[in-house]
């Protein structure tokens, strides 16, 4: 022991990005970022890769990779909490681009495992491969395989214990989305995780994923507390969570931001093929909105296994539950609904 602390995974990724992108002309990179922003905010799927060359891939890595890493890391940590004692022996990242989900999986389950990244954008794969071989990359990534494959009906995927699909379904037509989800359901060795932007459109795609995975016989592990019909009324609301992302100096310059952080909102679903990993089970309760702290009480919006969407009030009279509710955060799981009864009216003005 030398008394030093190893850099956190997010810090290692930021350092690797800074080293790889050092010297790139910021003006052209910023222009490429603007084009990508315009595309990602659009609603027309292309069924074709949007990263055309190294400049696009570099712009994507600077603009999106830290946020994708943060969202996927948060989803995988929540999954790990529902699968104690399990770690994937192999990992397939479908549509993985520059490999943010691969870095995220290593942050949650460090250690060596076979890793394969499939994508249809050659420049993204090339840049991801460079990052995986560069300074700060976890040892497991250095033996990863980066393979070009078209995401289309008829897609044949290699089996892996963990399959991730993040921030890619929005680029596909509805037919291709279903084909990719079905291919994952056929080939996922144990667990499949899908992550999409935390927008109404992103949640609609995750809702469709959820239906197809359970229809294929897989069991939802998170964030949903059950395999039944989602209780959220389509068009009235959407299920999403948020991950706090630290910005590097490069990230702030490329995005034209001043704050040292941003909140990445995401929707996600994780499902497993029976038999489930030992000890794996969905949480009976999930907090689906930011807790609202009032004088002497906390209001919690919950998705529950047995009662669907419920609003709960935890008052100071129940000291232990109240203390836990004040510490609770958006997205937390619980083994039972905190507090008792429906929400009381807010009388604090």
N, C-alpha and C positions, 0 to 999 in steps of 0.2 A: 504494500500500500504506500503510495507516495503522497497521500493527502489531497490529491486533486479529484475533482468530480467530473465524470464523463459528460460531454455535452448531451443535452436532451435531443431526442430524435428530430424534433422540429428545427432545432438549431443546426443540427448536422445537415439537414436538407437545405436550409437557407444558405449555409456556408458552401455547400456543393453547387447550388445555383449561382451564387455570387462568383465562384471561381470559374464556372463554365461560361457565364455570360459576360465576364469582365472584358472590356474592350469593345463590345458591340456598340455600334452607333445608336445612342438612345433615341434620336429623332426617328430613324427608320423603325426601330423596335416599337416606339410609341405609336407610329402610324399603323403597324401591323396589329397592335393591341386594339386600336380603334376599330379596325375591320372585324376583328374577332368579337369584340363587344357587340357590334351591330349584328353579327350572325347569331350569337348566343341569345340575344334579346328577341330575335325574330322567332316566328312560329312555323316556318315552312321547313319540314325535313328535307334533306338533300339526298339521302342514301348514297352519299359520296364523301370522302374525307375532305375536311375543310383546311387542314394543314398542308400547304402545297410545297413548301420548301423549308430549308433550315431556319430562315428568318421567321417564318410563321411558327415553327416549333419552338424557337427560342422565345418569341413573344408569348406564346401560350404558357411555356414553363414559368416565365417571369410573372405573368398576369394571373394564371389560374392554378398552377401546381400547388402553392402553399395552401390555398383555400380547399382544394380537393383533398389534399393530404389531411387537413384538419377535420373536414367533415367525415371522411372515411375512417380516420382514426377514432373519432367519437363513436361512430356506429360500431366499429369492431370492438372497442372497449365495452360498450353496452352488451354486445353479443358475448364477449368473454365472461362477463358477470353472470350470464345465464347458462354458461357451459363450463363450470368450474372443473379444473383438472384436464381439460381438453386443449390441445394445440394442434393445428393442422400439420400433417406430415408432408403436404405438397400444396402448391398454390397456383391457380390459373387465373390470370387477370384478362378478361375479355374486353376489347376496346380500350386497353390500358394506356395507350399513348405513351407519354413520357414516364409512366411508372409510379404515379403518386400513390396508388393503392398498394403497390408492392412495398414501398417505404412504410406505409401505414401499418400493414400487416406485420412487418418486422418490428415496428415500435411496440405492438401489442403482444406479439409472440416472438421474442428475439431467439435467434438460433438458426442453424442451417436447415434448409429444406429445398427440394427442387422447385423452381419458380419458372413459369412460362407466361410471357406477355404476348397476347395476340392483338394486332391492330391492322387496319388497312392503310394507315398513313406511314409510309416509309420514313420520312423525315422525323416524325415523332419517335418512332422506334429507334432510329439512329441516335437521337439525342438522349433518349432514356437509357440506352446501352452505355453511352459515354458517362452519364451520371452514375450509373451502377458500378462502373469501374473506377470512378474518380475518388479524390480524397473525401473522407467522411462517410463513404458508402458502407453500410453494414456488410460484413463478410459474406452473408448469405446471398446478397445481391450479385456478388462478383461472378457467381456461376449461373446466373439466370440466363434463360433463353428468350430472345426477342424475335418473334416470328410474324411475318406478314400474312394476313388472311382477310378475305373479304367477308364482311358481316352481311349475310344474305340468306334467304331461304335455302335449306339444304346444308347449312353450316354444320360441320362435323368437329366436335370439340374433344380434346384429350381429357381423360378423367383426372380429377384432382380432389383432394379432401376439402379444400376451400376454393370456391369460385367467386370472384368479385366482378361486378359490372357497374361502373360508376360514371355518371355524367356522360353517357353515350346514347341512351335510348332516344333522346330528343333530336338526334341527328338522323333518325331512321323513320321510314314510313311505318304505318301501323302494322302492315303485313310483316315487315322485317323485324319489328320489335317482338311480335308474338313468336316468330321463328327463333329469335335469339333466346328468349325466355324458355321456350320449349326445349331447345338444345341444351341449355344449362340444366333444366330439370331432368333431362335424360342422362346427363353425364356427370353431374356434381356428385363426388364421392360421398360427402357427408353434409356440407353446409354451403348454401349459396347466399350471397349478400348483394343487394341492389341499392344504389344510392343515386338520387336525382336532385336537382335544385329544389329548394323549399318554396316552390311557387304553386299556385293552383294547377298549372299544367303538369309540373313535375310530380305532384301528388297523384294526379289522375293517372299518370303512367305507372307509378308505384302501386296504385290500387289495382290496375290491370295485372301487373306482375303478381301481386298477392293472390288474385283469383286464379291465375294460371298455375302458380306453384302449388297451391293447395289442391287444385283440380288434378294435378299430376301425382297427388299422394304425399306431398311434402308437408311437414308440420312447421307452422310459424313459431319462431323462438323470440323474435323481437322486431320492432318495439311493441307489436300487438300482443295483448294478453290472451288472445283466442284465435281459432281458425275460422270462426263464423263470419257472417257478413259484417263489413265495416259499418259502424253505427253513424258515421259522418254522412250527412245529406250532401250528395254531389251538387256543387254549385253554391252551397250555402257556407261552406267552411272547408278547410283542408288541414291535414295533419303534417306538421313539420317541426323541426327543432333547430337549434343554433349552436355553432361552435365558435369560440373566440379565437381569432387568428392574429398572431403577432406579425407585424410588417417589418421587413428589413428596410434599410435605406434604399436599396435598389427597387424594392417593391413599391415604396412610397413614390419614388421618382417616376417609375413606369406608369403607375396608376394615377399620378397627379394628386395624391392624398397627403394630408399632414398628420393625421392621427397615427399613433404607433400600433394600432390594432384595427380590426374590422370583425364583424359578425357574419359568418357564412351560414345561411339558412339552408337546410336540406331535408328531404324526405327519404325514407329508407325502409327496407324490409329484409329480414333474414329468415331463412327456412332451412330445415334439415330433413334428410331422408331417413325414415325409420330403418333400423332401430336408432334412437337418438344417442348421442354421446352420453356416457355415464354421468348422471346428475343433472343433465340438461332439462330445463323446463322454462316455459315463458313466465314472465312475472304476472301475477294476478292483477296488478294495478300499475298504470303508467301515468305520470303527470304530463298533460298535453298542452299546457299553457304556462307562462311565467306565473309563479305564485304571487298573489296579491296580498301584501301585508297591510293590515289596518290596525287601528288602536285596539289591542287586546284580542285580535283574531287574525287568522290567515285563511284566505279563500283559495281552494285548490280545484282546478279542473282536471278530472280524471277520466281515463278510459279503463273500464273494469272488465273482468272476465265474465261476470254474471249479470251486471246491471247496465252495461253499455256506458254511455257518457254520463258522468255524474259530477255535480258540483258539491264540494264538501266544505264545511266550516270547521276549523280547529280553533278552539278558544283557549284563553289563558287558564281556564279552570282545569283543563287536562294538561298539567304542566309538562309531562314527558312528551306527549304528542305535539303540544304547541312548540316546544323547543325543537323537535325534529322537523316540524313544518316550516319553521323560520329558516332552517338550514337547507331545506329542500330546494332543488333547482329544476328548471324546465327539462323534461326528459327523464327524470329519475324514475326508477322502478320501486315498487313496494310490495311486500308480501300480503298486506291487507290495507283497506282504505283507512287513511289517518282520520281520526276524529269520528264523529257520529252525526247522523242526520243531514238534511239538506242545508244549503247555505242560508244563513240568516240575513235579513236585510242589512245593508250597510248604513249605519246610523251616524257615521263620523262626518258626514257632509263631504 
